[in-house]
Amino acid sequence: MTAPVTSESRQRWWSLLVLPGLVLLWLGVVVVPVWLQAARFCFASYDLGIYTQALARLSFQEPNPWLSVRQVHVFADHFDPVLWVARPLVTVLPAKWAGLVAEGAFVLLSLAPLVWLQARGMLDRASTALLGALLLFNPGTTAALTFPIHPTTWAMLPWTWLAVAYGLKRTGWMLGALVVLFACKEEFPFVGLVLAGGLWLRGERRAALAVFALSAAWLAFVFLGRAGWLGQTVDYRSRLLPEPGQGWGAYLRERLAGKQLSRIGTLLVAFLPLSLWAWRRKWRPDPLWLALLLPMLAIRFTGMAWRFQYGAPLMAAVVMVFLPLLRQHRPPAWVLVMTGLLLYTTNDNTVRAARRTLFTPEAFPAHCPVSGPRLASVQNALDVLAANPGGRVLLEGNLVAEVGARDDVFAVGGPQSDDLVYDWVLVEKPPFGSIWPLPAGRMEALIGVWRSGADTQVLIDDAHVFLARGRFTVSR
């Protein structure tokens, strides 16, 4: 005879299915719609085109490749050697898809340290699901994934890894997490300095010295040695300071404007139920972990960088603030329900965009609809370029990622000099394609200029695409 199914056993099975269900929901609402849009050329070259070219060209023979689309060597821009982790995927996938898969994998694997804690009996299933939902569905993560791709988003994994290692006082694991975190962007070693100082004050001297040595050496290389090795590097400090002629009052008002505060509120509102429960339990967060947030908060405040990929690692660190509480206490049902409702509310635009992408792709997004003739025309033009690998190519931004492996790829309106001569031009005709950063109407004017050139050989000039070969100088 089989044992009767009790309410306790049903509850156990439901709890086992919650986290896999959240992952499937995340894949369906966030990842799959983005991949579908990427397949139909929806995204501008920032940052998908830039990192696609970086992954396509990265190799032991060329460890710091020149990115023609960005007009800079990749590690002279941001120092994000974590790209090497994704590079093996390029052997089996086109570079664009290697980057998209790597980004999704890094975000999904940010759950792995929590699952490990659960498997070891140090975190219950409800707490794992709650933290997992906050990691996958907070607006910082969903906004980052709908703005592919950037290693800043990938920093979610080392943040959760660092939190678990820090809580368990595993110095070796903590150093490993810091190496991966630092490899995602040059801002993160400042977190290491704060961590080293806090560990020293708490009497954990050996761990503090190890963290300090790693952080200081990394910072010294990134901000001093890197320029000596690579030559001129991109200086992003100007984004954090007042513009020439701007007073400090105007500088602060701009950063405290309603639009900026609203973005911050949207990022934090889902944490209200957990925060209220923690307050009622008289629980206080770890002050050192809170201090680790300060470098990121300062950089995002001064740079007004609350959107796109910038929110993902910050929110991962905020989620981990509550890990010690949830290791001690199971969250009540009202916290789970209210957090779920707030996550749904703050992701309303993401959910609606996913629904329209999946069910009305012929109309949404409007600039890159699913249209047989459009997709066939673009693919035909890309096939022509693939058959002719030489020469400089000027493309509309949303097509850059498709030819990132070429040596000389440039985006219309990109940072290249105005007198550069191109051998090929490929753009979609308005209203399709991504004209950013050009003003409305400029693409039609450019097509007219290119079409009338004395050396122009028009190869495709249908209702959807303009592809020509010749000598072209106008790119803005």
Solvent accessible surface area in square Angstrom, and as a share of the most:
residue,aa,sasa,rsa
1,M,245,1.10
2,T,128,0.75
3,A,88,0.68
4,P,112,0.71
5,V,104,0.60
6,T,69,0.40
7,S,79,0.51
8,E,134,0.60
9,S,39,0.25
10,R,122,0.45
11,Q,118,0.53
12,R,128,0.47
13,W,149,0.52
14,W,173,0.61
15,S,31,0.20
16,L,59,0.29
17,L,100,0.50
18,V,63,0.36
19,L,28,0.14
20,P,68,0.43
21,G,35,0.34
22,L,33,0.17
23,V,26,0.15
24,L,124,0.62
25,L,99,0.49
26,W,1,0.00
27,L,59,0.29
28,G,28,0.27
29,V,29,0.17
30,V,1,0.01
31,V,8,0.05
32,V,60,0.34
33,P,6,0.04
34,V,8,0.05
35,W,82,0.29
36,L,75,0.38
37,Q,23,0.10
38,A,2,0.01
39,A,53,0.41
40,R,10,0.04
41,F,15,0.06
42,C,7,0.04
43,F,34,0.14
44,A,26,0.20
45,S,5,0.03
46,Y,66,0.25
47,D,16,0.08
48,L,6,0.03
49,G,0,0.00
50,I,8,0.04
51,Y,9,0.03
52,T,1,0.01
53,Q,0,0.00
54,A,0,0.00
55,L,0,0.00
56,A,22,0.17
57,R,41,0.15
58,L,0,0.00
59,S,29,0.18
60,F,177,0.74
61,Q,161,0.71
62,E,62,0.28
63,P,62,0.39
64,N,22,0.11
65,P,0,0.00
66,W,98,0.34
67,L,1,0.01
68,S,1,0.00
69,V,1,0.00
70,R,43,0.16
71,Q,60,0.27
72,V,16,0.09
73,H,70,0.31
74,V,4,0.02
75,F,7,0.03
76,A,3,0.02
77,D,10,0.05
78,H,21,0.09
79,F,20,0.08
80,D,1,0.00
81,P,32,0.20
82,V,4,0.02
83,L,1,0.00
84,W,73,0.26
85,V,97,0.56
86,A,2,0.02
87,R,49,0.18
88,P,84,0.53
89,L,54,0.27
90,V,31,0.18
91,T,110,0.64
92,V,115,0.66
93,L,60,0.30
94,P,88,0.56
95,A,12,0.09
96,K,9,0.04
97,W,62,0.22
98,A,0,0.00
99,G,0,0.00
100,L,5,0.02
101,V,47,0.27
102,A,4,0.03
103,E,3,0.01
104,G,11,0.10
105,A,40,0.31
106,F,16,0.07
107,V,0,0.00
108,L,59,0.29
109,L,92,0.46
110,S,0,0.00
111,L,9,0.04
112,A,45,0.35
113,P,17,0.11
114,L,1,0.00
115,V,63,0.36
116,W,66,0.23
117,L,1,0.00
118,Q,51,0.23
119,A,83,0.64
120,R,150,0.55
121,G,70,0.67
122,M,55,0.25
123,L,7,0.04
124,D,46,0.24
125,R,79,0.29
126,A,11,0.09
127,S,0,0.00
128,T,2,0.01
129,A,11,0.08
130,L,7,0.04
131,L,0,0.00
132,G,0,0.00
133,A,13,0.10
134,L,0,0.00
135,L,0,0.00
136,L,0,0.00
137,F,18,0.08
138,N,0,0.00
139,P,14,0.09
140,G,1,0.01
141,T,0,0.00
142,T,3,0.02
143,A,39,0.30
144,A,0,0.00
145,L,11,0.05
146,T,57,0.33
147,F,51,0.21
148,P,4,0.02
149,I,0,0.00
150,H,6,0.03
151,P,1,0.00
152,T,0,0.00
153,T,0,0.00
154,W,0,0.00
155,A,0,0.00
156,M,0,0.00
157,L,30,0.15
158,P,0,0.00
159,W,0,0.00
160,T,0,0.00
161,W,79,0.28
162,L,0,0.00
163,A,6,0.05
164,V,6,0.03
165,A,0,0.00
166,Y,19,0.07
167,G,40,0.38
168,L,37,0.18
169,K,139,0.59
170,R,98,0.36
171,T,52,0.30
172,G,55,0.53
173,W,96,0.34
174,M,6,0.03
175,L,48,0.24
176,G,25,0.24
177,A,0,0.00
178,L,0,0.00
179,V,62,0.36
180,V,37,0.21
181,L,0,0.00
182,F,0,0.00
183,A,12,0.09
184,C,0,0.00
185,K,16,0.07
186,E,18,0.08
187,E,13,0.06
188,F,0,0.00
189,P,0,0.00
190,F,78,0.32
191,V,1,0.00
192,G,0,0.00
193,L,59,0.29
194,V,47,0.27
195,L,0,0.00
196,A,5,0.04
197,G,37,0.35
198,G,11,0.11
199,L,1,0.01
200,W,105,0.37
201,L,156,0.78
202,R,107,0.39
203,G,46,0.44
204,E,46,0.21
205,R,115,0.42
206,R,214,0.78
207,A,12,0.09
208,A,2,0.02
209,L,103,0.51
210,A,35,0.27
211,V,0,0.00
212,F,107,0.45
213,A,58,0.45
214,L,40,0.20
215,S,0,0.00
216,A,34,0.26
217,A,64,0.50
218,W,44,0.16
219,L,20,0.10
220,A,50,0.38
221,F,71,0.30
222,V,3,0.02
223,F,95,0.40
224,L,137,0.68
225,G,33,0.32
226,R,9,0.03
227,A,42,0.33
228,G,73,0.70
229,W,145,0.51
230,L,34,0.17
231,G,36,0.35
232,Q,170,0.76
233,T,33,0.19
234,V,43,0.25
235,D,78,0.41
236,Y,42,0.16
237,R,158,0.58
238,S,81,0.52
239,R,139,0.51
240,L,52,0.26
241,L,101,0.50
242,P,32,0.20
243,E,115,0.51
244,P,142,0.89
245,G,93,0.89
246,Q,46,0.20
247,G,44,0.42
248,W,158,0.55
249,G,38,0.37
250,A,37,0.29
251,Y,6,0.02
252,L,78,0.39
253,R,167,0.61
254,E,71,0.32
255,R,13,0.05
256,L,95,0.48
257,A,41,0.32
258,G,56,0.54
259,K,126,0.53
260,Q,9,0.04
261,L,89,0.44
262,S,69,0.44
263,R,49,0.18
264,I,39,0.20
265,G,38,0.36
266,T,53,0.31
267,L,9,0.05
268,L,78,0.39
269,V,41,0.24
270,A,1,0.01
271,F,9,0.04
272,L,110,0.55
273,P,8,0.05
274,L,0,0.00
275,S,47,0.30
276,L,85,0.42
277,W,15,0.05
278,A,6,0.05
279,W,185,0.65
280,R,150,0.55
281,R,115,0.42
282,K,177,0.75
283,W,43,0.15
284,R,211,0.77
285,P,44,0.28
286,D,34,0.17
287,P,106,0.67
288,L,14,0.07
289,W,8,0.03
290,L,70,0.35
291,A,27,0.21
292,L,0,0.00
293,L,15,0.08
294,L,106,0.53
295,P,19,0.12
296,M,1,0.01
297,L,65,0.33
298,A,55,0.43
299,I,44,0.22
300,R,2,0.01
301,F,54,0.22
302,T,33,0.19
303,G,24,0.23
304,M,53,0.24
305,A,16,0.12
306,W,14,0.05
307,R,112,0.41
308,F,71,0.30
309,Q,6,0.03
310,Y,49,0.19
311,G,1,0.01
312,A,0,0.00
313,P,0,0.00
314,L,2,0.01
315,M,3,0.01
316,A,0,0.00
317,A,0,0.00
318,V,19,0.11
319,V,0,0.00
320,M,4,0.02
321,V,12,0.07
322,F,17,0.07
323,L,6,0.03
324,P,53,0.34
325,L,1,0.00
326,L,2,0.01
327,R,87,0.32
328,Q,118,0.52
329,H,60,0.27
330,R,139,0.51
331,P,4,0.02
332,P,40,0.25
333,A,72,0.56
334,W,88,0.31
335,V,0,0.00
336,L,60,0.30
337,V,89,0.51
338,M,86,0.39
339,T,1,0.00
340,G,37,0.35
341,L,101,0.50
342,L,37,0.18
343,L,10,0.05
344,Y,124,0.47
345,T,88,0.51
346,T,32,0.19
347,N,8,0.04
348,D,51,0.26
349,N,109,0.56
350,T,27,0.16
351,V,27,0.16
352,R,122,0.45
353,A,33,0.26
354,A,6,0.05
355,R,118,0.43
356,R,119,0.43
357,T,2,0.01
358,L,70,0.35
359,F,150,0.63
360,T,56,0.33
361,P,32,0.20
362,E,107,0.48
363,A,58,0.45
364,F,40,0.17
365,P,15,0.09
366,A,78,0.60
367,H,61,0.27
368,C,0,0.00
369,P,10,0.07
370,V,62,0.36
371,S,31,0.20
372,G,52,0.50
373,P,88,0.55
374,R,0,0.00
375,L,49,0.24
376,A,63,0.49
377,S,11,0.07
378,V,0,0.00
379,Q,86,0.38
380,N,80,0.41
381,A,0,0.00
382,L,15,0.08
383,D,75,0.39
384,V,39,0.22
385,L,0,0.00
386,A,79,0.62
387,A,78,0.61
388,N,43,0.22
389,P,104,0.65
390,G,50,0.48
391,G,37,0.35
392,R,88,0.32
393,V,0,0.00
394,L,0,0.00
395,L,0,0.00
396,E,1,0.00
397,G,5,0.05
398,N,4,0.02
399,L,0,0.00
400,V,0,0.00
401,A,10,0.07
402,E,55,0.25
403,V,17,0.10
404,G,3,0.03
405,A,74,0.57
406,R,28,0.10
407,D,92,0.47
408,D,52,0.27
409,V,0,0.00
410,F,7,0.03
411,A,6,0.04
412,V,5,0.03
413,G,10,0.10
414,G,7,0.07
415,P,61,0.38
416,Q,2,0.01
417,S,62,0.40
418,D,93,0.48
419,D,110,0.57
420,L,36,0.18
421,V,37,0.21
422,Y,0,0.00
423,D,48,0.25
424,W,3,0.01
425,V,0,0.00
426,L,0,0.00
427,V,0,0.00
428,E,0,0.00
429,K,35,0.15
430,P,40,0.25
431,P,108,0.68
432,F,44,0.18
433,G,6,0.06
434,S,16,0.10
435,I,54,0.27
436,W,146,0.51
437,P,67,0.42
438,L,16,0.08
439,P,92,0.58
440,A,96,0.74
441,G,44,0.42
442,R,77,0.28
443,M,1,0.01
444,E,93,0.42
445,A,49,0.38
446,L,0,0.00
447,I,8,0.04
448,G,31,0.30
449,V,72,0.41
450,W,3,0.01
451,R,103,0.38
452,S,92,0.59
453,G,33,0.32
454,A,111,0.86
455,D,93,0.48
456,T,29,0.17
457,Q,104,0.46
458,V,58,0.34
459,L,67,0.34
460,I,21,0.11
461,D,59,0.31
462,D,60,0.31
463,A,80,0.62
464,H,31,0.14
465,V,0,0.00
466,F,0,0.00
467,L,0,0.00
468,A,0,0.00
469,R,106,0.39
470,G,15,0.14
471,R,156,0.57
472,F,6,0.03
473,T,64,0.37
474,V,51,0.30
475,S,3,0.02
476,R,93,0.34
